[in-house]
């Protein structure tokens, strides 16, 4: 299993628009095999910060999702709204609510 949590920093005043694109991406992941969790959160301590939490069957599934036409289109739209990136944490989820029991 592959887990990724990362902070994205929106351009000043663009967080809600960027969140909208990320939520479109989340909707696109809904039926994508291999994606167990894709959560978009606004940072409470940063008016431009956004946290994305993902859990995938494996890293290959995650990487493949970025090559899909819909994902590439959303990345192109969102890119100008991104000021930068903060922390990025890769981990191996081992269980919990929302995580499949058998992988």
VOBA-1610 file (N, C-alpha, C; in pm, whole numbers, padded with zeros to 5 digits, always signed):
BEGIN
Unk+00086-00117+00000Unk+00000+00000+00000Unk+00090+00123+00000Unk+00039+00232-00054Unk+00115+00356-00067Unk+00031+00471-00015Unk+00090+00551+00073Unk+00023+00668+00126Unk+00103+00793+00097Unk+00032+00900+00067Unk+00096+01028+00038Unk+00014+01139+00100Unk+00080+01222+00177Unk+00018+01342+00232Unk+00107+01459+00193Unk+00049+01560+00132Unk+00130+01673+00089Unk+00056+01804+00105Unk+00134+01909+00124Unk+00077+02043+00135Unk+00102+02119+00006Unk-00003+02179-00044Unk+00003+02263-00162Unk-00029+02405-00116Unk+00041+02501-00171Unk+00020+02641-00134Unk-00035+02715-00256Unk-00154+02769-00240Unk-00220+02840-00350Unk-00167+02983-00362Unk-00176+03036-00483Unk-00148+03178-00503Unk-00246+03257-00417Unk-00205+03374-00374Unk-00288+03460-00289Unk-00428+03475-00348Unk-00528+03442-00267Unk-00667+03457-00308Unk-00720+03347-00400Unk-00641+03244-00426Unk-00681+03140-00521Unk-00709+03004-00456Unk-00707+02999-00322Unk-00721+02869-00256Unk-00853+02801-00291Unk-00964+02872-00286Unk-01094+02808-00311Unk-01105+02757-00454Unk-01051+02832-00549Unk-01053+02787-00688Unk-00967+02662-00705Unk-00849+02664-00643Unk-00761+02548-00650Unk-00824+02426-00582Unk-00888+02448-00468Unk-00959+02339-00401Unk-01066+02282-00495Unk-01134+02367-00568Unk-01235+02319-00664Unk-01175+02223-00766Unk-01058+02255-00818Unk-00992+02165-00913Unk-00953+02034-00846Unk-00902+02044-00723Unk-00862+01922-00650Unk-00983+01834-00620Unk-01096+01897-00590Unk-01217+01818-00566Unk-01267+01752-00695Unk-01247+01817-00808Unk-01277+01753-00936Unk-01188+01630-00955Unk-01061+01644-00918Unk-00970+01530-00925Unk-01017+01419-00833Unk-01061+01455-00713Unk-01111+01356-00618Unk-01231+01282-00676Unk-01318+01353-00742Unk-01435+01290-00804Unk-01390+01192-00913Unk-01289+01230-00987Unk-01236+01141-01090Unk-01172+01015-01034Unk-01128+01021-00908Unk-01066+00905-00843Unk-01171+00811-00784Unk-01293+00857-00773Unk-01398+00781-00703Unk-01408+00636-00751Unk-01406+00613-00879Unk-01421+00478-00933Unk-01291+00423-00990Unk-01181+00489-00962Unk-01052+00445-01015Unk-00998+00331-00930Unk-00979+00217-00992Unk-00926+00102-00919Unk-00787+00135-00866Unk-00764+00100-00742Unk-00634+00124-00681Unk-00630+00247-00593Unk-00727+00337-00606Unk-00733+00456-00520Unk-00833+00429-00408Unk-00782+00422-00285Unk-00868+00396-00170Unk-00914+00524-00102Unk-00832+00629-00110Unk-00864+00752-00038Unk-00800+00870-00110Unk-00877+00977-00127Unk-00825+01102-00184Unk-00902+01214-00115Unk-00837+01278-00019Unk-00904+01378+00064Unk-00835+01513+00046Unk-00914+01616+00027Unk-00865+01753+00013Unk-00910+01831+00136Unk-00816+01898+00202Unk-00847+01974+00324Unk-00786+02112+00316Unk-00858+02212+00365Unk-00799+02346+00375Unk-00722+02352+00508Unk-00605+02412+00504Unk-00521+02424+00623Unk-00582+02529+00717Unk-00591+02496+00843Unk-00646+02591+00941Unk-00546+02700+00978Unk-00418+02674+00960Unk-00314+02767+01004Unk-00249+02845+00890Unk-00303+02830+00770Unk-00244+02896+00653Unk-00356+02928+00555Unk-00385+03056+00532Unk-00498+03092+00445Unk-00480+03050+00299Unk-00359+03011+00262Unk-00333+02965+00125Unk-00302+02816+00118Unk-00300+02749+00234Unk-00258+02609+00239Unk-00369+02509+00215Unk-00332+02403+00147Unk-00423+02291+00118Unk-00345+02162+00145Unk-00408+02069+00215Unk-00350+01937+00238Unk-00422+01835+00153Unk-00347+01747+00089Unk-00404+01637+00012Unk-00353+01508+00074Unk-00446+01420+00107Unk-00413+01291+00167Unk-00463+01182+00073Unk-00372+01093+00035Unk-00406+00987-00060Unk-00361+00852-00006Unk-00441+00749-00032Unk-00401+00611-00005Unk-00431+00530-00131Unk-00330+00459-00177Unk-00337+00382-00300Unk-00297+00238-00275Unk-00339+00151-00364Unk-00300+00010-00356Unk-00148-00001-00363Unk-00086+00080-00450Unk+00060+00083-00460Unk+00101+00212-00532Unk+00230+00239-00530Unk+00281+00363-00591Unk+00259+00365-00742Unk+00267+00249-00805Unk+00245+00244-00950Unk+00105+00293-00987Unk+00004+00254-00906Unk-00133+00302-00932Unk-00140+00453-00919Unk-00073+00507-00817Unk-00069+00653-00799Unk-00006+00720-00921Unk+00111+00672-00959Unk+00183+00732-01071Unk+00102+00723-01201Unk+00036+00610-01222Unk-00045+00592-01343Unk-00163+00690-01346Unk-00217+00723-01230Unk-00332+00815-01225Unk-00295+00953-01279Unk-00170+00990-01265Unk-00125+01122-01311Unk-00112+01130-01463Unk-00117+01015-01529Unk-00103+01013-01675Unk-00238+01010-01747Unk-00346+00997-01672Unk-00480+00994-01732Unk-00514+01131-01791Unk-00586+01131-01903Unk-00619+01257-01971Unk-00688+01356-01878Unk-00786+01310-01803Unk-00858+01400-01712Unk-00767+01461-01607Unk-00675+01381-01555Unk-00581+01431-01455Unk-00487+01534-01517Unk-00439+01505-01636Unk-00348+01599-01702Unk-00417+01733-01730Unk-00544+01728-01768Unk-00619+01852-01793Unk-00635+01933-01665Unk-00668+01866-01555Unk-00684+01937-01428Unk-00551+01993-01379Unk-00444+01919-01397Unk-00312+01967-01357Unk-00278+02094-01435Unk-00307+02095-01564Unk-00279+02213-01647Unk-00359+02334-01601Unk-00486+02313-01564Unk-00569+02424-01515Unk-00522+02473-01379Unk-00484+02380-01293Unk-00448+02415-01155Unk-00308+02476-01144Unk-00219+02438-01232Unk-00079+02479-01220Unk-00058+02629-01198Unk-00124+02717-01273Unk-00102+02861-01252Unk-00149+02911-01115Unk-00234+02834-01048Unk-00287+02875-00917Unk-00199+02829-00802Unk-00096+02752-00830Unk-00009+02695-00726Unk+00112+02785-00707Unk+00129+02833-00583Unk+00245+02915-00549Unk+00364+02827-00511Unk+00336+02708-00460Unk+00444+02620-00419Unk+00391+02500-00343Unk+00485+02427-00286Unk+00451+02306-00212Unk+00522+02310-00078Unk+00457+02251+00022Unk+00516+02240+00154Unk+00560+02097+00179Unk+00530+02049+00296Unk+00570+01914+00334Unk+00511+01810+00240Unk+00586+01703+00224Unk+00541+01586+00147Unk+00584+01464+00226Unk+00488+01381+00261Unk+00517+01263+00341Unk+00468+01140+00266Unk+00558+01049+00237Unk+00522+00920+00180Unk+00530+00817+00292Unk+00431+00730+00300Unk+00426+00631+00407Unk+00355+00506+00357Unk+00361+00403+00438Unk+00291+00278+00407Unk+00178+00260+00506Unk+00054+00288+00466Unk-00060+00266+00556Unk-00069+00118+00593Unk-00098+00093+00720Unk-00107-00046+00767Unk-00246-00085+00811Unk-00340+00009+00816Unk-00477-00024+00851Unk-00549+00094+00911Unk-00676+00073+00942Unk-00759+00177+01000Unk-00888+00190+00922Unk-00976+00274+00972Unk-01105+00295+00906Unk-01083+00350+00765Unk-01151+00291+00669Unk-01139+00334+00530Unk-01029+00263+00453Unk-00949+00183+00521Unk-00840+00111+00456Unk-00884-00035+00438Unk-00871-00089+00317Unk-00913-00228+00296Unk-00839-00325+00388Unk-00909-00427+00435Unk-00848-00526+00523Unk-00751-00616+00450Unk-00782-00650+00327Unk-00692-00737+00251Unk-00647-00665+00126Unk-00520-00659+00109Unk-00464-00587-00004Unk-00404-00686-00102
//
